Amino acid sequence: MASFMLDLDGVLRRGTHVIAGAPELLEVLNDYVVVTNNSTRTSQMYAEELQALGLRIPPEKILTSARATALFLKENRDYQTAWVVGEKGLLHEIQGIGYTVTPGCQCVVVGWDRTLTYQKLETACLAIRRGAEFIGTNPDLTYPSEKGIIPGCGSILAFLQACTDRTPLVIGKPNTLIMELALKMLKDKDAYVIGDRLDTDVQAGINANLKTILVLTGVETEESVSSSKIKPDLIFETLDDVKRFVCQF
């Protein structure tokens, strides 16, 4: 037997488009968790959104970087205030652990934000320069949308890093913290990490001493794989190929 940690964007869907073979792959998975660096939704929001696309994933099998960040803060910091650069999923998780969102904050939490404004960035910059801890949900520089590759959370972190000269503490993949939380959600600890990115998904698996599978349905190409020092254990072109592999167990 084996368990599986799946990425979401670039593996199961691209924007609002379901990637070919995703529903069929989910049907053959038993012990699995979807681990996403996307912080824009809560697990419940994702479950409802994915259900509408034809992907049936219960919320208890979805771990977001927003949730992982909130859990980290709750367990490791005594803060009561934060400034949030992010969408409603991240805002909900931060407020859910009792934090007040205010410019006069103890930490700045940054996620992917498609409603990003200069005012949000300005407030974050000023707070970090005053001494607020700089925390990022994930380092993904890009996001694989149905339109193509667009700016991700890492691009926002880069902006703030440039204007504060501070490096963020990143919670999501490839950080092992989110992987440790995901392992707790699995029965079988002999897990494979399935992702479309070398620098986050595959590197996270390597950092956590787990087996890794790269699927060429999202960001990476044969060319980028051949030129990278990050090497997955297995590479598949399609989700149908992944399904055939999973069915061996």
DOZA-105969 format. One line per 8 residues: number of its first residue (from 1); their letters; for each residue x, y, z of N, C-alpha, C. Coordinates in pm, 1 decimal. Each point is the difference from the previous one (the first is absolute). Example, Ala and Ser with C-alpha at 12.3 -4.5 7.8 and 13.67 -1.06 7.14 Angstrom:
BEGIN
1	AS	1319.0,-569.0,780.0,-89.0,119.0,0.0,90.0,120.0,0.0; -35.0,105.0,-72.0,82.0,119.0,6.0,-77.0,109.0,73.0
***
This chain:
BEGIN
1	MASFMLDL	83.9,-120.1,0.0,-83.9,120.1,0.0,87.0,124.6,0.0; -60.5,110.5,-38.5,68.9,128.8,0.3,-104.6,109.4,12.4; 45.3,115.3,42.4,-87.8,116.0,6.3,56.5,106.9,-92.8; -81.3,103.1,-24.8,39.6,98.6,-99.2,-34.6,141.6,45.3; 94.0,92.3,-22.3,-21.8,142.6,19.2,-4.1,63.4,-138.4; -114.6,54.1,-37.0,-15.4,58.2,-132.5,-2.1,151.7,6.2; 67.9,61.7,-94.7,-16.5,142.8,-19.2,-134.3,20.9,-69.6; -48.8,123.0,0.7,-129.3,31.0,-61.4,15.7,70.6,-134.3
9	DGVLRRGT	49.0,123.0,3.6,12.2,79.7,-122.4,115.9,-50.7,-84.7; -31.7,-36.0,-123.4,100.7,-54.9,-89.1,2.2,-151.2,-0.5; -68.2,-62.5,97.6,-9.2,-146.3,5.4,-143.5,-45.7,-23.6; -94.2,52.1,79.3,-140.0,-38.9,-15.0,-79.8,99.6,-82.9; 45.5,125.2,-1.2,-71.4,100.8,-77.2,96.5,109.1,-44.8; -43.4,73.5,-99.7,71.2,119.0,-45.1,-103.9,111.0,-4.8; -0.2,85.6,104.2,-104.8,100.4,10.1,-134.6,-68.2,20.3; -94.4,28.2,-89.6,-132.9,-61.7,8.6,-11.4,-123.1,-90.0
17	HVIAGAPE	108.9,-41.8,-58.1,0.0,-115.9,-88.7,56.9,-122.7,70.8; -73.1,-109.6,-1.6,47.5,-125.3,58.7,102.0,-62.5,-94.6; 112.4,-42.2,53.4,103.1,-63.8,-81.0,-43.7,-142.2,-34.1; 22.1,-39.4,-122.4,-42.6,-131.4,-48.5,49.5,-111.7,90.4; -93.2,-87.0,40.8,34.1,-114.4,83.6,-11.8,24.9,149.2; -28.3,126.1,41.8,-6.9,30.5,143.5,-113.2,-74.0,71.2; -123.6,2.5,-52.3,-107.2,-72.4,69.9,28.9,-149.4,11.5; 55.2,-57.4,-105.4,30.5,-143.0,-0.1,110.6,-33.9,99.0
25	LLEVLNDY	97.5,88.8,13.5,107.0,-23.1,97.1,-55.0,2.9,141.6; -84.2,96.3,28.9,-57.4,10.4,134.0,-81.2,-124.0,36.4; -62.3,-62.7,-98.7,-82.4,-118.3,25.2,82.2,-117.7,51.8; 126.9,-7.7,-38.7,82.1,-114.5,40.5,85.2,29.4,122.8; -5.8,123.7,48.8,75.9,35.0,119.6,-83.7,-26.5,124.2; 61.9,-52.6,102.2,-68.3,-25.4,126.1,60.7,87.0,110.0; 123.6,-26.9,31.6,70.1,74.0,104.7,76.4,115.1,-65.3; -59.4,118.2,0.8,64.3,113.6,-67.3,-40.2,131.2,66.3
33	VVVTNNST	78.5,102.5,-26.6,-32.8,135.4,42.0,47.5,94.5,-110.0; -82.2,98.0,-29.6,38.4,103.9,-94.4,70.1,109.9,78.7; 125.2,24.8,-33.5,80.4,101.3,68.9,26.6,112.8,-98.9; -62.7,112.7,22.5,12.5,110.2,-94.2,64.7,122.8,62.1; 90.4,60.9,-75.5,60.4,125.7,41.7,-93.1,118.4,-24.6; -111.3,-25.7,-65.7,-96.8,106.2,-27.7,-73.5,36.3,128.6; 7.1,126.9,37.9,-57.2,45.4,127.1,-129.2,78.4,-16.6; -56.0,1.6,-120.7,-113.8,88.3,-26.5,-132.8,-53.2,53.3
41	RTSQMYAE	-6.5,-130.2,32.9,-124.4,-60.8,46.7,25.2,-80.9,127.2; -104.5,-21.2,77.6,6.1,-95.9,110.1,-24.2,-138.9,-57.9; 22.4,-102.3,80.4,-23.2,-137.5,-45.9,-144.8,-20.6,-42.4; -93.6,55.4,76.1,-142.3,-12.7,-33.4,-31.5,72.4,-130.8; 55.1,118.1,-16.4,-21.1,74.6,-124.5,52.8,-78.1,-119.6; 117.9,-60.1,17.6,57.5,-79.0,-108.7,-86.8,-120.9,-33.2; -46.4,-69.2,102.8,-82.9,-118.4,-22.8,-123.8,35.3,-81.5; -62.9,111.8,33.2,-119.8,43.2,-73.2,33.9,43.1,-142.2
49	ELQALGLR	110.3,72.1,-15.2,41.9,46.1,-131.9,37.1,-116.6,-90.4; 73.2,-96.5,54.8,43.0,-115.6,-78.1,-116.6,-91.5,-32.8; -96.4,-10.0,91.1,-120.3,-78.9,-25.4,-71.3,52.2,-123.7; -7.5,132.4,-14.7,-65.4,60.7,-115.2,73.8,-31.3,-129.7; 129.2,-31.1,11.0,80.1,-33.9,-118.5,-3.1,-150.0,-28.9; -60.5,-76.3,90.7,-5.1,-144.5,-18.4,109.3,-74.8,73.1; 69.6,68.2,89.5,105.0,-63.7,80.3,-50.9,-15.3,142.8; -28.8,-121.9,39.8,-57.1,-25.0,131.5,110.0,-26.8,102.0
57	IPPEKILT	31.5,102.6,77.3,103.0,-8.6,103.5,-58.2,57.2,128.7; -15.7,-81.0,104.1,-56.7,52.0,125.5,95.0,100.5,63.5; -52.0,99.3,71.5,85.3,104.0,59.0,104.6,-53.9,95.4; -29.5,-111.7,66.7,96.9,-55.3,95.4,121.5,-61.3,-69.2; -4.4,-9.8,-133.0,114.4,-50.1,-77.1,73.0,112.3,-73.0; -24.5,124.2,39.1,64.3,114.8,-62.9,73.9,81.7,105.7; 130.7,16.7,-19.6,81.6,83.1,88.4,56.0,115.2,-82.2; -36.5,121.8,36.4,46.9,118.1,-70.8,117.1,64.9,73.4
65	SARATALF	77.1,80.5,-73.2,109.6,72.7,65.9,-55.0,103.7,97.6; -122.6,47.8,-24.4,-63.1,94.0,93.4,-25.6,-68.2,134.3; -53.2,-121.9,-5.3,-26.6,-75.7,122.1,129.7,-33.3,71.9; 100.6,-42.7,-74.6,128.8,-34.7,59.6,64.0,121.9,66.2; -13.9,116.2,-63.4,56.2,122.4,56.8,-69.9,36.7,130.0; -132.7,-10.6,1.1,-76.3,29.8,120.8,37.2,-95.6,113.4; 14.9,-127.6,-31.8,38.2,-98.2,101.6,139.5,30.0,54.7; 91.1,39.7,-89.2,135.2,34.7,44.9,-3.6,116.5,98.1
73	LKENRDYQ	-73.5,104.1,-35.0,-8.0,118.0,86.7,-64.1,-34.2,134.0; -105.4,-79.0,-3.6,-70.2,-36.6,122.7,89.3,-78.8,95.3; 83.8,-88.1,-57.6,81.1,-89.3,81.8,136.6,57.4,37.2; 46.0,101.7,-74.6,138.1,45.1,18.8,18.2,148.7,30.0; -107.0,76.5,-4.7,11.4,142.9,25.9,-107.6,44.0,99.2; 29.4,109.5,71.9,-96.3,56.0,96.0,-62.0,128.5,-53.1; -1.7,17.0,-131.6,-53.9,121.9,-58.1,-152.5,6.5,15.2; -50.0,120.7,-10.5,-145.0,21.3,0.6,-46.3,81.0,-120.9
81	TAWVVGEK	96.7,59.0,-72.6,-34.0,84.7,-114.2,82.7,-36.1,-122.0; -58.7,22.8,-117.9,69.2,-26.5,-126.1,-52.4,93.7,-107.5; 84.9,25.9,-100.3,-46.3,62.5,-123.5,3.3,-107.8,-105.3; -109.1,-16.4,-73.8,-11.6,-107.8,-97.1,-1.6,55.1,-141.6; 94.7,-46.6,-79.7,-3.3,21.3,-144.4,-42.6,-133.9,-58.4; -123.7,-8.6,-43.7,-51.5,-128.1,-46.9,-149.3,8.1,-21.1; -56.6,-111.5,-43.4,-142.5,-4.5,-28.1,-76.8,-59.1,118.1; -129.4,-23.2,-18.8,-87.9,-33.1,111.9,36.6,-129.0,72.5
89	GLLHEIQG	60.4,-95.3,-69.7,38.5,-123.5,67.6,103.5,24.5,107.8; 103.4,76.4,-32.5,104.6,32.2,96.7,-54.9,89.4,110.6; -79.1,98.4,-37.7,-59.2,89.7,99.2,-85.5,-78.5,98.9; -80.7,-93.4,-49.8,-86.3,-82.3,85.7,83.3,-82.6,98.2; 108.5,-60.9,-49.3,82.4,-85.0,86.6,70.7,82.5,108.0; 50.7,118.1,-34.9,70.4,82.6,97.8,-97.0,54.3,105.1; -116.2,44.3,-43.8,-99.7,46.5,96.1,-53.4,-116.3,83.5; 0.8,-119.3,-58.6,-51.5,-117.8,69.6,82.9,-42.8,119.4
97	IGYTVTPG	126.8,43.3,6.7,82.1,-32.1,118.0,1.0,117.0,98.9; -91.9,95.8,-22.8,-18.6,108.1,96.7,78.4,126.3,-25.9; 65.4,9.6,-115.0,78.8,119.1,-30.5,-88.1,114.6,-47.2; 37.4,120.8,37.7,-61.3,120.8,-53.5,85.4,48.7,-116.3; -63.0,27.2,-113.1,73.3,48.1,-117.6,4.7,152.1,4.6; 122.2,53.4,12.6,18.0,143.9,17.3,137.2,42.3,-51.5; 12.8,122.5,-51.3,131.7,47.4,-45.3,103.4,4.4,111.9; -44.6,25.0,124.6,90.9,0.7,114.1,18.1,-140.9,52.4
105	CQCVVVGW	69.2,-83.6,-76.0,-0.7,-144.9,22.6,134.1,-52.0,52.4; -5.3,-122.6,52.5,119.8,-68.3,46.9,62.5,-86.4,-109.1; -79.1,-38.1,-99.3,53.1,-76.6,-112.0,-76.0,35.7,-127.6; 67.1,-16.7,-111.1,-60.2,19.4,-131.7,-5.6,-135.5,-68.5; -120.0,-45.2,-34.8,-19.2,-130.4,-62.8,-38.5,21.5,-145.9; 79.9,-56.2,-89.7,-18.0,26.0,-143.0,-29.3,-128.7,-75.5; -111.3,1.0,-73.4,-35.7,-111.3,-87.3,-24.1,50.9,-140.8; -43.2,-89.3,-86.2,-32.8,39.8,-137.4,-122.3,90.6,5.2
113	DRTLTYQK	4.6,111.4,-73.5,-106.9,99.1,10.8,-30.6,59.7,-136.9; -113.2,-43.0,-57.0,-42.1,53.3,-130.0,-78.5,129.5,15.2; -17.3,47.1,124.8,-61.4,130.4,26.5,105.6,96.3,52.6; 124.1,-28.8,-30.4,112.7,75.9,50.6,-7.5,147.8,-39.8; 28.5,87.8,96.8,4.9,144.0,-25.4,131.1,55.5,55.0; 35.5,117.8,-46.8,120.9,64.5,51.1,-16.0,30.7,148.3; -121.8,32.7,41.9,-23.4,31.5,140.8,30.7,-120.3,89.2; -40.8,-120.5,-43.9,30.5,-120.2,77.6,151.0,-18.3,14.2
121	LETACLAI	71.4,19.8,-111.9,144.7,-16.9,1.0,68.4,107.8,83.9; -48.7,121.6,-11.8,57.1,110.6,77.3,-14.2,-25.7,149.6; -119.5,-40.9,42.7,-24.2,-28.1,142.0,88.7,-113.4,48.5; 13.6,-103.9,-83.0,85.4,-113.7,35.2,145.5,44.1,11.3; 45.8,78.3,-95.0,138.1,48.7,-0.5,30.1,79.7,126.1; -86.4,92.5,32.8,21.5,83.8,117.5,0.5,-82.0,129.2; -90.6,-97.9,9.3,-6.7,-84.1,120.3,126.4,-84.1,15.5; 46.8,-57.7,-109.2,121.5,-82.4,5.3,120.5,85.3,37.3
129	RRGAEFIG	8.1,119.0,-55.8,111.9,89.1,30.6,-4.6,49.0,145.0; -120.2,-1.3,59.5,-12.3,35.5,142.6,36.0,-116.4,91.1; 12.9,-120.2,-56.1,38.8,-114.4,81.7,-97.1,-115.9,1.7; -111.6,9.3,-71.4,-94.4,-111.8,-5.4,64.7,-119.4,-70.1; -26.6,-120.8,48.1,55.2,-119.7,-63.1,-61.5,-18.8,-138.9; 82.1,-35.2,-96.4,-38.4,-15.1,-140.3,-18.6,-148.6,-28.1; -124.3,-41.2,-26.2,-32.9,-141.6,-21.5,-70.1,-17.5,-133.9; 43.9,-98.7,-77.2,-63.2,-30.7,-127.7,-64.3,-136.5,2.0
137	TNPDLTYP	-114.0,-13.1,-63.8,-66.7,-130.7,-4.5,72.5,-96.3,-92.1; 59.0,50.7,-108.4,66.6,-87.2,-97.1,88.8,81.3,-93.2; 100.4,-63.8,-60.2,96.6,72.9,-82.2,-24.6,-6.5,-150.5; -113.0,-56.1,-45.2,-23.3,-18.4,-143.9,5.6,133.6,-74.4; 97.7,15.4,-85.3,12.9,123.6,-76.8,-110.2,14.3,-104.0; -50.0,-113.6,-47.7,-101.9,1.7,-104.9,-116.3,-91.3,34.8; -107.0,12.7,-76.6,-120.4,-81.0,17.9,-47.7,-47.2,-137.7; -26.1,-130.6,-16.1,-44.5,-52.5,-129.8,-151.1,18.2,-19.5
145	SEKGIIPG	-41.4,108.3,-61.5,-142.0,28.0,-22.2,-43.6,-49.0,-137.0; -130.5,7.0,-24.6,-50.9,-37.8,-131.0,46.1,97.3,-108.6; 44.1,120.4,41.7,51.9,99.3,-94.8,146.0,-24.7,-34.7; 69.2,-70.8,90.8,143.3,-19.6,-13.3,66.7,18.5,134.7; 130.1,16.6,1.2,75.4,17.1,123.7,-6.4,146.4,43.6; -53.6,24.3,119.9,-19.6,137.2,49.7,71.6,17.2,134.4; 13.9,125.3,51.0,71.7,21.8,126.0,-65.0,-71.9,118.7; 83.5,-56.0,86.3,-47.3,-69.1,119.1,40.9,71.9,126.9
153	CGSILAFL	-17.4,-66.0,112.3,30.2,60.4,130.2,146.0,40.2,11.8; 88.5,-82.4,-54.8,142.3,29.8,9.6,37.6,133.4,-62.2; -75.0,41.5,-102.3,25.6,128.5,-63.1,-34.7,114.7,94.6; -105.8,-18.6,79.1,-38.1,101.0,98.7,103.0,4.1,112.5; 47.1,-117.0,43.0,104.1,-5.4,102.4,126.2,70.1,-48.6; 32.5,-17.7,-128.4,120.3,62.6,-55.7,-10.3,151.6,3.7; -118.1,53.3,-28.2,-23.3,144.7,7.1,28.8,50.5,141.3; -58.5,-66.1,98.9,15.7,43.9,139.1,142.2,-22.3,50.9
161	QACTDRTP	62.2,-105.5,-46.5,138.6,-24.2,39.5,90.3,110.3,-55.2; -30.2,44.1,-121.9,81.1,104.1,-62.7,-12.4,133.2,73.3; -119.2,31.5,50.7,-19.8,132.2,61.9,20.8,0.2,151.0; 22.9,-118.4,59.2,25.3,-6.7,144.9,137.3,-55.8,33.6; 62.3,-65.1,-97.1,127.9,-69.3,22.5,-14.5,-105.9,107.9; -119.1,-60.9,5.4,-28.0,-108.2,95.6,-41.9,-124.8,-76.4; 43.4,-115.1,49.5,-34.6,-127.9,-62.1,-115.9,-62.7,76.1; -106.6,-41.1,-68.7,-115.6,-56.0,71.3,24.1,-141.5,50.8
169	LVIGKPNT	-67.4,-33.7,107.9,-9.0,-138.5,45.0,-112.9,-62.9,-80.0; 30.7,-101.4,-79.8,-99.1,-60.5,-88.4,-49.5,-131.8,60.0; -131.8,-16.0,7.7,-61.1,-116.4,65.0,-29.7,-113.4,-97.7; -45.5,32.2,-120.4,-41.1,-101.2,-96.8,116.0,-71.5,-66.8; -33.1,-89.0,-91.4,102.1,-74.7,-73.6,99.5,94.5,-64.8; 132.1,-29.4,8.8,61.7,-126.9,41.4,32.6,-13.4,148.5; -51.4,88.6,85.4,23.1,-10.9,143.4,-56.0,-131.8,52.6; 71.6,-62.5,90.8,-44.7,-130.1,51.3,-118.6,10.3,94.9
177	LIMELALK	-27.3,120.1,53.3,-110.1,14.3,94.7,-132.2,-45.1,-60.4; -31.4,47.7,-119.5,-127.5,-35.9,-61.0,-4.4,-148.9,-33.2; 115.9,-59.5,-29.8,5.0,-142.9,-30.2,-22.7,-82.8,127.0; 52.9,48.2,111.9,-21.5,-70.2,127.3,-147.5,2.3,37.8; -65.7,112.2,-24.0,-144.0,9.7,27.3,-78.1,-94.1,-91.8; 43.4,-9.2,-125.6,-67.8,-88.7,-95.4,16.3,-146.5,37.5; 118.9,-36.3,45.5,24.6,-139.8,39.7,-91.5,-43.1,114.2; -31.4,93.1,88.7,-89.6,-30.6,110.6,-140.4,-34.6,-49.2
185	MLKDKDAY	-34.2,42.9,-121.5,-133.0,-23.9,-56.2,-7.7,-132.1,-75.1; 113.9,-69.7,-12.6,5.6,-125.6,-74.7,14.8,-119.4,93.4; -61.0,-111.2,-37.2,14.3,-122.9,78.7,135.7,-62.6,-25.4; 36.1,-11.1,-126.9,127.4,-60.7,-39.5,104.5,110.8,-13.3; 108.2,-8.1,75.4,103.0,104.1,-3.3,99.8,-22.3,-113.8; -18.5,-109.0,-75.3,84.5,-26.9,-116.6,-61.8,73.5,-120.1; 25.2,129.4,-6.4,-73.9,85.4,-93.2,81.6,39.7,-122.6; -73.7,17.4,-109.4,54.4,59.1,-122.4,-53.2,142.9,-10.8
193	VIGDRLDT	85.8,91.0,-40.3,-40.3,137.6,-25.8,-17.0,16.6,-150.6; -118.2,43.0,-43.9,-28.4,18.5,-141.9,-17.1,148.8,-27.1; 81.3,54.4,-88.6,-8.9,141.9,-29.5,44.2,34.2,-140.2; -21.5,126.3,-36.8,38.8,46.0,-134.0,117.4,96.1,4.3; 50.8,29.9,122.8,110.7,95.1,14.1,117.6,-66.8,69.6; 118.0,23.6,-53.7,120.8,-53.7,61.8,37.8,76.8,126.4; -10.1,133.3,-6.5,51.5,82.4,110.1,-86.9,-1.7,124.0; -126.0,-34.8,-13.4,-87.8,-6.6,117.6,-42.6,-144.2,30.2
201	DVQAGINA	-74.5,-62.5,-89.6,-54.6,-133.6,25.9,109.0,-105.6,17.8; 84.7,-13.7,-100.6,103.2,-103.8,5.0,102.1,29.6,109.2; 42.2,126.2,10.7,97.2,35.3,104.0,-58.3,-23.0,139.3; -130.7,24.8,16.1,-64.7,-25.6,129.0,6.2,-147.8,35.1; -25.3,-84.7,-98.1,8.3,-143.7,23.1,140.4,-43.6,36.3; 98.0,54.2,-70.3,139.8,-31.5,28.6,36.1,46.2,140.6; -40.5,121.3,36.4,30.8,53.8,133.5,-60.9,-84.2,110.9; -116.5,-61.1,-29.7,-70.8,-80.9,99.9,36.1,-148.5,-10.2
209	NLKTILVL	98.0,-32.0,-84.1,44.3,-139.7,-19.2,-112.2,-90.1,-50.0; -80.6,54.0,-91.8,-108.6,-76.2,-60.9,31.0,-24.6,-147.4; -66.1,-98.9,-58.3,16.9,-27.5,-142.5,-76.0,104.4,-81.3; 51.1,33.4,-116.3,-56.5,110.0,-77.0,-36.5,-40.2,-142.5; -111.5,56.2,-45.7,-47.2,-21.1,-137.3,-25.1,136.1,-62.8; 62.9,25.5,-112.2,-26.6,122.0,-75.7,-89.6,-35.2,-117.5; -108.4,75.2,-16.4,-88.0,-19.4,-114.2,6.7,125.7,-86.6; 14.7,-19.4,-130.1,21.6,111.5,-92.7,-132.1,58.8,-49.0
217	TGVETEES	-84.9,36.8,94.8,-131.8,55.9,-33.2,-12.3,147.4,38.1; 106.8,54.0,59.7,-7.5,137.4,48.8,116.7,84.4,-43.7; 86.6,33.2,94.5,108.4,95.6,-24.5,119.0,-60.2,-74.1; 43.7,-118.3,42.3,125.0,-54.4,-53.5,-14.8,-61.0,-139.0; 110.6,-0.2,-71.4,9.3,-61.7,-132.0,119.5,-95.1,0.0; 14.8,-79.0,-105.7,115.5,-89.0,-9.5,129.7,80.3,3.9; -2.7,118.2,-61.1,120.0,84.3,-2.7,35.5,51.1,139.1; -101.5,47.4,74.9,28.6,53.3,133.8,45.9,-110.3,94.4
225	VSSSKIKP	-52.2,-121.0,-19.2,40.8,-112.9,83.8,145.7,-37.0,-26.9; 36.0,-4.4,-126.8,135.9,-40.4,-36.3,104.8,100.2,47.5; -39.5,127.6,12.9,95.7,102.7,40.3,0.8,24.9,150.8; -89.1,-65.9,74.4,-11.1,22.7,144.1,85.2,-98.2,79.6; 50.0,47.4,113.7,73.3,-86.5,91.9,-94.4,-78.9,90.3; -128.3,39.7,1.1,-101.1,-69.3,81.2,-55.6,-116.3,-81.6; 18.2,-121.6,47.5,-37.9,-117.9,-75.8,-107.5,-81.9,73.0; -118.5,-15.7,-59.9,-104.2,-83.8,60.0,33.4,-147.4,-16.9
233	DLIFETLD	-63.2,-84.0,80.2,20.3,-143.7,-14.2,-64.1,-52.3,-127.4; -117.8,54.6,-33.8,-72.6,-44.3,-118.6,-53.9,121.0,-75.3; -9.8,-11.8,-132.0,-57.2,105.7,-83.1,-105.6,-61.6,-90.7; -119.6,57.6,-0.6,-106.8,-45.8,-88.5,-51.1,117.4,-81.4; -39.3,-27.5,-122.2,-50.4,105.8,-86.8,-144.4,36.0,31.1; -82.6,-99.4,33.4,-143.0,23.1,19.0,-49.2,-61.1,130.7; -120.7,40.3,39.1,-61.3,-58.3,119.5,-44.1,-143.3,-24.0; -25.1,-35.4,-123.4,-29.7,-139.5,-31.5,120.6,-88.0,32.7
241	DVKRFVCQ	119.6,51.7,-27.5,122.0,-73.7,34.7,11.7,-14.8,151.7; -34.6,106.6,72.5,4.9,-5.3,146.7,-101.5,-102.3,51.0; -118.6,-0.5,-59.6,-103.5,-94.6,41.6,47.0,-143.6,-16.7; 63.3,-30.0,-111.2,48.6,-135.9,-22.1,104.6,-37.9,104.7; 80.5,96.4,40.2,99.4,-25.5,103.9,-67.5,-26.7,134.0; -97.8,81.7,35.5,-70.8,-14.8,126.8,-71.9,-133.5,8.3; -54.3,-43.7,-110.1,-75.2,-126.9,-2.4,87.1,-121.1,24.5; 131.1,16.0,0.6,89.3,-111.8,30.0,-4.0,-34.9,148.9
249	F	-41.9,93.6,83.0,0.8,-22.7,144.0,-128.0,-69.7,46.7
***
